Amino acid sequence: MLLKWDDFAVRKVNWNHKHENLHDAARELCLGLDSFAFIDDSDYEREQMRQFVPEVLILNEGSDPLRTLRALWETDAFDSLTVTEEDRLRHCDYAARAARDVEAHQDDLGAFLKSLEMEVTIEAIGPSNIDRALAMIGKTNQFNLTTRRHSRAELQTMLDVYGSIALALRLRDKFGDQGIVALLLAIPAGDNATLAIDTFLVSCRALGRGVEDALWAALVNQANRQNVQKLEAEYLATAKNGIVADLYDRLGLQRIKQNSSSTRYQLEPVRDYPFVPWINLVMKSDGQ
């Protein structure tokens, strides 16, 4: 077999229904159900998956092995214009996630997080990491405050605006290097004394460890050094990003306007924000 036991990020070998196992796998990997594709030679299993988990992409339509092979060749579900280093590391990160979960039984959450020996590197978005930034902007849904999608040209235009702050966060811990897992992009709004948050997102692989707080601290502190007086932000509700509905409230921003689909915030004045105590910080001057 070309595929070995260690090639599988999650293994479910039991008598449970496959749709139940897929739900469990989604929780363990911290992925949305629409991130999965399903292939099976049983009409019953495919129909059960279709009925119980309609978000899952079912690749084949019958049990004929040649047609199944053709379905794999013809699908574009696994195609990507670019493959970043983070993409290559993802399988290793899923394996490391299992190791982290083993240690997560500790009662003291602070002690557990400190035990992970996390280190983040904050760097400007630039030529060396713009492909990864574009990939994250295009597909990150769960932890994404606005879910705005930007083309390369649009992103480059925002990066070129004088006074803008565009930061990427790289994460590593004692289990391995996860690469860039979070982005924060703020652009001047009217004048250089006000910045508006356009994009704030974190990969679901890095949730629950304070990464968002670390990146927010880096942005606020840089804005303060640039003499920014006010930060403006917005939460745009979607079907998938409910987990960040109150993030700006938790970060200390003031609600100024709200309706059923969006909430607007501001932070004024802008003062230094404390960094996450259990994460070691490394700053880089640019994204070169």
Buried (B, 14 or more C-beta within 10 A) or exposed (E): EEEEEEEEBBEEEEEEEBBEBBBEBBEBBBBEBBBBEBBBEEEEBBEBBEEBBEEBEBBBEEEEEEEBEEBBEEBEEEEEEEEBEBBEBBEBBBBBBEEBEEEEEEEEEEEBBEBBEBBBBBBBBBEEBBBBBBBBBEEBBBBBBBBBEBEEEBBBEBBEEEBBBBBBBBBBBEBBBBBBBBBBBBBBBEEBBBBBBBBBBBBBBBBEBBBBBBBBBBBBBBBBEBEBBBBBBBBBBBEBBEEBEEBBEEBEBEEEEEEEEEBBBBBEEBEEBEBBEBBBBEEBEEBE
